[in-house]
Amino acid sequence: MTAVTTAALAALTAVLVLAVRSDAYVTDPASLAGWYAVAWALFGAAAWALRHVPARLVAPLVLAGSVAVAAAGLVAEPRTSSDVYRYVWDGRVQAAGVSPYDHVPGDPALSRLRDDWLFPRGAECERPERFGVAAAEGGPAAAEGNPAAAKSSPAAEGRTTSCTRINRPSVHTIYPPVAEGYFLLVHALSPADARHKPFQVGGAVLSVAVSALLLAVLRRRGRDRAHRAAYWAWCPAVAVEAVNNAHVDVLGVLFAVAGLAAVRARPLRGGALIGAGIATKLLPAVVLPGALAGSAARGAGRPGGAVRRALAALLPAAAVVGLGYLPYLLVSHGSVLGYLGGYAAEEGYDDPTVKNRYALLRLVLPASWAQPAVLVLCAAVVAYVLLRGDPERPWRGALLVTGTAFLLTTPGYSWYALLLIALIALDGRWEWLGVAMAGAAKYVGGRAVDDSGLLGTVAYALAGTAVLAGWLVRRRAQVRALGEPARAAVGDTP
């Protein structure tokens, strides 16, 4: 099966190269969705074949495949997201001695930092994914924060002298302090006029580092688990979102995985690493219940035991987040939370009719009940993990909480699922990969259909069904395994 695995991996890499080099996200999103479907199918075939490869070859194959998949993401400029241009800008602003939280990109006070690449003019503004800067400069334009604004031409509207590659140029940055430090570091290490490529290379390095870390954690628990690392290392989402689009989420994933691996034996270190992940992208906060899995039950017989265990991980996490923000608090004149509140509103967390939020719940509940239902259900899952979770496998509880949150909130940005994919690799519950595929279907496929909300709802419904089916199959296997010794004992009775 080694040859089959290698062939499937080579085909996967080739398809990813073709998908990344294509500009079909703008010109033919249905075609791009097709390429993604082929890539995911090849990924599944390669991961399945890897299970039958000799154990001594698994780790080398996983790492080699991780490098190949990451390299596929480097073959073109970012194709399906413009977030990296904000990273470039924030790094540039900090290098100039200015807090990234104090000015929006369109602020004339920072005009000295603009160049013709991030802020093109003339005919360049006619291209897709260009955003007007007039509103940030006091003009009447109001559509800069939405990718749909790229369909209109800022130059043609006559209200702006330039456009920008940076989305939402009229709002302050949303990124937490560790992410901002990463942006500054990449800027400092980059050659002049390097543009987006250093961030893509950084994403490739980080994605392979996550693969190596997953292998180390899994091999420590038994060589038969090493193949699970391929769920991350070979996943198409890693090539597209962590490398090609260079999303900083991959850095948060690295910290979160390292924290979960350490938290059982060294809660202070584990908590601090998870805190660094939270201070990178906020989303890794969802792994904290997993880090405390079973603590409530184990501390029940010892007064204050659960509290002490929780604080051993939570306090370092909070300290890292607080210390990360402190330098920016001292030098910034504006809020270091930036556009966080506006982003939550824009994404429909307050209004479920926006962005098809809480799509599955809204199939059975009135829209006004969806948000309270999410809070209640997530609280119930967190309580279950705290009471019944496995402290030896904190990633299992983290996967349950994270996956449940995804199914309940139905996000439309496919890079959010990078954290989920890493947790799947740690725990081996591959049926959750459908949730990651649902996000990609909604984000890319939604551009090719008249009703993107309906497509997203169907995709997440299928993903939830797959998760439920996987649970039932595993549960049945567990019951059967428990019943076999009992039957054997009855048969041995004289």
Disulfide bonds with the S-S distance in Angstrom:
Cys125-Cys163 2.18
